[in-house]
Amino acid sequence: MPLNIRLIQYPKEELDMIDSATLEVLRDVGIKFPDKDALHALKSAGADVDYKNMLARFPEDIVRDALKRAPSTVTLCGRDPKHDIHLGEGGGTHFMPSGLGAFIYDLNTGERRMATKEDTINVSKIVDALPNIHVLQVMVSPGDVPDKVADHHKFEAAFNNATKHVSNCIAPITSDDGAREIVEMASIIAGGKEELRKKPIFSVHQCPISPLQYEVYGLRSIMEYAKNSVPVCIYSMAMGGGTAPATIAGELVIINSEFLAGLVLLQTLNPGCPVIYGTVASVMDLKTGVLPLGAPERPILQIGVVSLARYYGIPHGMISAGHADAKIPGTQAGFEKAITALPVVLAGTELILGAGAVDSANTYSYEQLVIDDEIWGALLRIARGFEVNEETLAVDLIKKVGVGSHFLGEKHTLKHVRGEQWYPRLYSRVKKSEDFWNEEILGKKDLALTARQRSKEILASHQVQPLEKDVKEKIRMLVREAEGRLSV
């Protein structure tokens, strides 16, 4: 077995203290749920509900009971079973794109522009082809369709153009009615709602509004999804020093409180529904007011959430890492993504989101999506470590080759080199120096240009396993009907 080099884990005594502080906040402060059905459900579970202020306060016993009901594992199924991802089983690290962007850099012109439905299709195709991005989140929301049906179009593009599991962040004004229609879409592909429960080919993730409250549309959406046993990830976007205490420990108490309150609600509505612990939290840069996604404090927070998920026996995923504050794809973005993702990978995080995002996730990039796939491949190689056994120690081979010779022609080398060594796909290791370098040479050599060409090649050549024609038409009809209701 490979040596386990994933060593980063918070000590149990510190997690005990965070857990105790969280329970105190849930009991004495509570969480705002701006929906009467949610409050009624929580009251039935034993929460202390203040209907006037839409607050629910949680005794410890109902939190512990909800944790017992929540599954410790969840399978995120692909349309093609070879892409199934098993969370909570120690199956290694997987990656997915960042999402919910309004802007993208045009693949042909480099212009920053509003994203369109065509971009949702193209992103889905590229993710389907990339080997180190295992789950599809459509990076952008289409700006050329009504906001109310943006999720309909994103899921239609994803289901039609990828065979990997689809996990999208819920769009800002998608509510329970939209959630029902997207469940219907997936049910058509899966062969019915019962089959979808057995084989969840999609999941959703939603942010609470820190500190300590949920937003009404997203709340109603996750309630509807949970009732249908669609895996739901709750991931806080707390900002240390702004919407959470400036201390890492205090921010984790906010994140943990928001997650556990949502878990209680969803387990009350549908005991046993899969709930995933995630986070996109960071600190607030108090000099500028910016939420820096390339900040070194981020991996400290994310590892805290991964540690808490293991502490509670809850699957974790949609852990945000590998984002960047760089404004364009390329060198700075690669640096920020590597330093924020590597510690999270070494913590054994099972599903990381962040690919494709630049500009603090305000803008997205085809080129950066392809570059990130390259970075993730290298990080996965680091995380895999190495095996120690008679075959890999190669003592007999070393004796055979002896002093001063080489191992190039040995069968052992041919047998192990591809499994042992990682090879880049975007750049060359050939030794050829430039006679000089300046800004023009630097621009021509930037990895973003190679990634742009690779993106175009994928879109021109990659063939996605298509949905059956009648399934495709039924999904298209659902989208048209949702659009038609907007004009009534």
C-alpha positions in Angstrom: 0.0 0.0 0.0 1.2 3.6 -0.7 2.6 5.5 2.3 0.0 7.9 3.6 1.5 11.3 3.5 -1.8 13.1 4.2 -0.8 14.2 7.7 -2.7 17.5 8.2 -5.5 17.1 10.8 -6.6 19.2 13.7 -6.1 17.6 17.2 -9.3 16.1 18.7 -9.0 18.2 21.9 -9.2 21.4 19.7 -12.2 19.9 17.7 -13.9 19.2 21.1 -13.6 22.8 22.0 -14.9 24.0 18.6 -17.8 21.6 19.0 -18.6 22.8 22.5 -18.5 26.4 21.4 -20.7 25.7 18.4 -23.4 24.0 20.6 -23.4 27.0 22.9 -23.9 29.4 20.0 -26.7 27.2 18.5 -28.4 27.0 22.0 -28.1 30.7 23.0 -28.0 32.7 19.8 -29.6 30.5 17.1 -29.9 30.6 13.4 -32.3 32.7 11.2 -34.5 30.6 8.9 -36.8 33.0 6.9 -39.4 30.4 6.0 -42.4 29.2 8.1 -42.2 25.6 6.8 -38.6 25.4 7.9 -39.4 26.8 11.3 -42.4 24.5 11.7 -40.1 21.5 10.9 -37.5 22.6 13.4 -40.0 23.2 16.1 -41.3 19.7 15.6 -37.8 18.4 16.0 -37.5 20.2 19.4 -35.9 23.5 18.5 -36.9 26.7 20.4 -38.5 28.7 17.6 -39.1 32.5 17.6 -41.5 33.0 14.7 -41.4 36.8 15.0 -37.7 37.0 14.4 -37.6 33.8 12.4 -34.9 32.3 14.7 -34.4 28.7 15.8 -32.3 27.8 18.8 -31.0 24.2 19.1 -30.7 22.1 22.2 -27.7 19.7 22.0 -29.8 16.6 21.8 -31.5 17.5 18.5 -28.1 18.3 16.9 -26.7 14.9 18.1 -29.8 13.1 16.8 -29.5 14.7 13.4 -25.8 13.7 13.2 -26.8 10.1 13.9 -29.4 10.1 11.1 -27.1 11.6 8.5 -25.2 9.1 6.3 -21.5 8.8 6.8 -20.9 8.2 3.1 -22.4 9.3 -0.2 -21.9 8.3 -3.8 -21.9 11.1 -6.4 -22.9 9.1 -9.4 -21.9 9.9 -13.0 -24.1 9.3 -16.0 -21.3 6.9 -16.8 -20.6 4.8 -13.7 -16.9 4.9 -14.3 -17.1 8.5 -13.0 -18.8 7.7 -9.7 -17.2 9.5 -6.7 -17.4 7.9 -3.2 -17.3 10.5 -0.4 -16.6 9.4 3.2 -14.8 6.2 2.2 -11.2 7.6 2.0 -11.2 7.2 -1.7 -8.6 10.0 -2.4 -8.9 13.5 -3.6 -11.1 14.7 -6.5 -11.5 18.1 -8.1 -14.3 20.2 -9.6 -14.5 23.7 -11.1 -15.6 26.8 -9.2 -19.0 28.1 -10.2 -21.7 30.8 -10.3 -19.6 33.3 -12.3 -21.2 36.1 -14.3 -18.1 36.8 -16.4 -15.7 34.8 -18.5 -12.7 35.5 -20.7 -13.6 34.9 -24.3 -11.6 31.9 -25.7 -11.0 33.6 -29.0 -10.5 37.3 -28.2 -9.5 37.2 -24.5 -12.2 39.8 -23.9 -13.8 39.8 -20.4 -17.5 39.5 -21.2 -20.8 38.3 -19.7 -21.1 34.5 -19.8 -23.7 32.9 -22.1 -25.6 29.6 -22.6 -22.9 28.6 -25.1 -20.3 28.9 -22.4 -22.2 26.5 -20.2 -22.1 24.0 -23.0 -18.4 24.5 -23.8 -17.4 24.3 -20.1 -19.3 21.0 -19.7 -17.5 19.5 -22.8 -14.1 20.5 -21.6 -14.6 19.2 -18.1 -15.9 15.9 -19.5 -12.5 15.6 -21.3 -10.1 16.6 -18.6 -8.7 13.7 -16.6 -8.0 15.5 -13.3 -11.4 17.2 -12.9 -13.7 14.6 -11.7 -17.0 16.4 -11.1 -18.7 19.0 -13.3 -19.8 22.3 -11.9 -20.8 24.6 -14.7 -18.4 27.5 -13.9 -20.7 30.3 -15.1 -24.3 31.3 -15.1 -25.7 32.2 -18.5 -26.4 35.9 -18.8 -28.5 35.6 -21.9 -31.4 33.7 -20.3 -33.8 34.9 -17.5 -32.3 34.6 -14.0 -35.2 32.6 -12.8 -34.4 29.7 -15.2 -30.6 30.0 -15.2 -30.3 26.8 -13.2 -32.5 25.0 -15.8 -30.1 26.0 -18.6 -27.0 25.1 -16.6 -28.3 21.6 -15.8 -29.5 21.1 -19.3 -26.1 22.0 -20.7 -24.3 19.8 -18.1 -26.5 16.7 -18.6 -26.2 16.9 -22.4 -22.5 17.5 -22.6 -20.8 15.5 -19.8 -21.0 12.0 -18.4 -19.5 13.0 -15.0 -21.4 13.8 -11.8 -23.0 17.3 -12.0 -22.9 19.5 -8.9 -24.0 23.1 -9.3 -24.3 25.9 -6.8 -28.0 27.0 -6.6 -28.5 30.3 -8.6 -29.6 33.3 -6.5 -33.3 33.3 -7.2 -33.9 29.6 -7.9 -36.5 28.4 -5.4 -38.5 25.3 -4.6 -40.4 25.3 -7.9 -37.2 25.4 -9.9 -35.7 22.7 -7.7 -38.7 20.4 -8.5 -38.2 20.9 -12.2 -34.5 20.1 -12.1 -35.2 17.0 -10.0 -37.7 16.0 -12.8 -34.9 16.5 -15.4 -32.5 14.2 -13.6 -35.3 11.7 -13.0 -35.9 11.4 -16.7 -32.3 10.6 -17.3 -32.1 8.2 -14.3 -35.3 6.4 -15.2 -37.6 7.8 -12.5 -37.4 9.4 -9.0 -36.7 6.1 -7.2 -33.8 5.4 -9.5 -32.5 8.9 -9.0 -32.6 8.3 -5.2 -30.5 5.1 -5.8 -28.2 6.8 -8.3 -27.9 10.5 -7.7 -26.4 11.8 -10.9 -26.5 15.4 -9.6 -26.1 17.3 -6.3 -26.4 20.9 -5.2 -24.5 23.2 -2.9 -25.7 26.4 -1.1 -24.2 29.1 1.1 -25.8 30.3 4.3 -25.6 34.1 4.7 -23.0 34.7 7.4 -23.3 35.3 10.2 -25.9 32.7 11.3 -28.7 33.0 8.8 -30.1 31.4 5.6 -31.5 33.2 2.5 -35.1 32.4 1.6 -34.7 31.2 -2.0 -31.7 29.0 -1.4 -33.3 27.7 1.8 -36.5 26.6 0.0 -34.4 25.0 -2.8 -32.3 22.9 -0.5 -35.4 21.8 1.4 -37.0 20.6 -1.8 -33.8 18.8 -3.0 -33.4 17.1 0.4 -37.0 15.8 0.3 -36.0 14.1 -2.9 -32.8 12.7 -1.4 -30.6 14.8 -3.7 -27.2 15.2 -2.0 -27.0 18.7 -0.6 -23.7 20.4 0.4 -24.0 23.3 2.9 -20.9 25.5 2.5 -20.4 28.7 4.5 -18.8 31.7 3.0 -17.9 33.4 6.3 -15.3 36.2 6.2 -13.0 36.4 9.1 -13.0 39.9 10.5 -16.2 40.8 8.6 -19.0 38.3 8.9 -17.1 36.1 11.4 -14.6 36.7 14.2 -11.1 37.6 13.0 -9.6 34.5 14.7 -9.6 31.2 12.8 -11.1 29.3 15.7 -14.0 31.9 16.0 -14.6 31.7 12.3 -14.8 28.0 12.4 -17.5 28.3 15.2 -19.6 30.4 12.8 -19.1 27.9 9.9 -19.8 24.9 12.1 -23.0 26.5 13.5 -24.4 27.3 10.1 -23.7 23.8 8.8 -25.1 21.9 11.8 -28.3 24.0 11.9 -28.9 23.2 8.2 -28.1 19.6 8.8 -30.8 19.4 11.6 -33.4 20.9 9.2 -32.6 18.6 6.3 -32.5 15.5 8.5 -35.8 16.5 10.0 -37.4 16.9 6.6 -36.0 13.6 5.3 -34.1 11.4 7.8 -31.1 9.8 6.1 -30.9 12.3 3.2 -27.2 12.8 2.2 -25.7 16.1 3.5 -22.1 17.1 2.7 -20.0 19.5 4.7 -18.2 22.1 2.6 -16.8 25.6 2.8 -15.8 28.6 0.6 -14.8 30.7 3.6 -11.9 33.1 3.7 -10.8 36.2 5.6 -11.7 39.8 4.8 -8.9 42.0 3.8 -9.7 44.9 6.1 -7.5 47.3 4.0 -9.6 46.9 0.9 -12.8 45.0 1.9 -12.0 42.3 -0.6 -12.6 38.6 0.1 -9.2 37.2 -1.0 -9.5 33.7 -2.3 -5.7 33.3 -2.7 -5.1 34.1 1.0 -2.9 31.6 2.9 -5.4 31.6 5.8 -7.9 29.8 3.5 -6.3 26.4 3.6 -6.1 26.6 7.4 -9.9 27.2 7.5 -10.6 24.5 4.9 -8.5 21.9 6.8 -10.5 22.9 9.9 -13.7 22.0 8.1 -12.3 18.7 6.8 -11.3 17.9 10.3 -14.7 18.7 11.7 -16.4 16.6 9.1 -14.3 13.6 10.1 -15.0 14.4 13.7 -18.8 14.2 13.1 -18.6 11.3 10.6 -20.1 13.4 7.8 -18.9 13.3 4.2 -17.0 16.5 3.1 -16.8 18.0 -0.3 -17.0 21.2 -2.2 -14.1 22.4 -0.1 -12.9 25.6 -1.8 -9.2 25.6 -2.6 -7.1 26.5 -5.6 -8.8 29.8 -6.3 -6.8 32.9 -7.2 -7.0 36.7 -6.9 -4.9 37.1 -10.1 -6.9 39.0 -12.6 -6.0 36.9 -15.6 -5.0 33.2 -16.2 -1.3 32.4 -16.0 1.6 32.8 -13.6 0.2 34.5 -10.5 -3.0 32.4 -10.7 -0.9 29.2 -10.9 1.1 30.3 -7.8 -1.9 31.1 -5.7 -3.8 28.0 -6.7 -0.9 25.7 -5.9 -0.2 27.2 -2.4 -3.8 27.2 -1.4 -4.6 23.7 -2.8 -1.6 21.7 -1.8 -2.2 21.8 2.0 -5.9 20.9 1.5 -4.9 18.0 -0.7 -2.4 16.8 1.9 -5.2 16.8 4.5 -6.9 14.1 2.4 -9.8 16.3 1.3 -12.1 14.2 -0.9 -13.6 16.9 -3.2 -12.1 20.3 -3.9 -13.7 23.1 -5.9 -11.8 26.0 -7.5 -10.8 25.1 -11.0 -11.2 27.7 -13.7 -11.6 30.7 -11.4 -9.5 33.9 -11.5 -10.2 37.4 -10.3 -11.4 36.3 -6.8 -14.0 34.1 -8.6 -15.5 37.2 -10.3 -14.2 36.0 -13.7 -13.7 32.6 -15.2 -11.3 31.3 -17.8 -11.2 28.3 -20.2 -7.5 28.6 -20.2 -7.2 28.5 -16.4 -9.6 25.5 -16.3 -7.1 23.5 -18.5 -4.1 24.8 -16.5 -5.7 23.8 -13.2 -6.3 20.3 -14.6 -2.5 20.2 -15.0 -1.8 21.5 -11.5 -4.3 19.1 -10.0 -2.6 16.2 -11.7 0.8 17.1 -10.1 -0.8 17.6 -6.7 -2.5 14.2 -6.9 0.9 12.7 -7.6 2.3 14.3 -4.5 -0.6 13.0 -2.4 -0.3 9.5 -3.7 3.1 9.0 -2.0 5.0 5.8 -2.7 5.0 2.1 -2.0 7.6 0.2 0.0 7.9 -3.5 -0.8 10.5 -5.9 -2.2 9.6 -5.0 -5.8 9.9 -1.2 -5.3 13.0 -1.4 -3.1 14.6 -3.1 -6.1 17.7 -4.4 -4.2 18.3 -7.2 -6.7 18.2 -4.8 -9.5 20.6 -2.4 -7.8 23.0 -5.3 -7.3 22.7 -6.3 -10.9 23.3 -2.8 -12.3 26.0 -2.0 -9.8 28.3 1.0 -9.6 28.5 3.6 -12.3 26.0 2.1 -14.8 22.3 3.1 -15.5 18.8 1.8 -15.2 17.4 3.0 -18.6 17.1 -0.3 -20.3 15.9 -2.4 -17.4 12.4 -4.0 -17.5 11.9 -2.8 -14.0 12.2 0.8 -15.3 9.7 0.2 -18.1 7.3 -1.5 -15.7 7.3 1.3 -13.1 8.1 4.6 -14.7 4.6 5.6 -15.8 3.0 4.7 -12.5 5.8 6.2 -10.4 6.4 9.5 -12.3 4.0 12.3 -13.4 4.4 13.8 -16.8 3.2 17.3 -17.8 0.7 17.5 -20.7 0.8 21.3 -21.3 4.5 22.1 -21.3 7.7 20.6 -22.3 10.8 19.6 -20.2 13.1 19.7 -23.2 16.2 21.7 -22.4 16.4 24.7 -24.8 17.4 28.1 -23.5 16.3 31.4 -25.1 19.1 33.6 -26.3 17.4 36.4 -24.3 14.0 37.1 -22.8 11.9 40.1 -22.6 8.2 40.9 -22.2 7.3 39.6 -25.7 9.1 36.3 -25.2 7.5 35.9 -21.8 4.1 36.4 -23.2 4.6 33.8 -25.9 5.9 31.3 -23.4 3.1 31.7 -20.9 1.2 28.5 -20.2 -2.1 30.3 -20.8 -1.5 30.4 -24.5 -0.9 26.6 -24.6 -4.0 26.1 -22.5 -6.0 28.2 -24.9 -5.0 26.0 -27.8 -5.7 22.9 -25.8 -9.2 24.2 -25.0 -10.0 24.7 -28.6 -8.7 21.3 -29.5 -11.0 19.7 -26.9 -14.1 21.6 -28.2 -13.2 20.6 -31.8 -12.6 16.9 -31.2 -14.1 15.6 -27.9 -17.1 13.5 -28.4 -19.5 13.2 -25.4 -21.7 10.1 -25.0 -25.1 11.6 -25.9 -28.4 11.3 -24.1 -31.1 9.3 -25.8 -33.0 11.5 -28.2 -36.4 11.3 -26.4 -34.7 12.1 -23.0 -33.0 15.1 -24.5 -36.3 16.3 -26.0 -38.1 15.9 -22.6 -35.5 17.9 -20.8 -35.7 20.7 -23.5 -39.5 20.7 -23.1 -39.1 21.2 -19.3 -36.8 24.2 -19.9 -39.2 25.7 -22.4 -42.2 25.3 -20.1 -40.3 27.0 -17.2 -39.4 29.9 -19.5 -43.0 30.1 -20.7 -44.4 30.5 -17.2 -42.2 33.6 -16.8 -44.3 35.5 -19.4 -47.6 34.6 -17.9 
